[in-house]
């Protein structure tokens, strides 16, 4: 198999997820307690999801080529 035939390459998914989880924890840990007590919970969750969500590939079996 040639290297350009590989669908996915680069970092291992587990390493990417671990790094994203660590960055999220660091962000949450950096919040001051008065901020946590006064911020709208839904807004905070939306903000964190926007910042730390990962785009995932979407594969289509019908659109595959060989």
Secondary structure, DSSP 8 states (H G I E B T S, - for coil): --GGG-SS-SS-HHHHHHHHHHHHHHHHHTS-HHHHHHS-HHHHHHHHHHHH--------GGG---
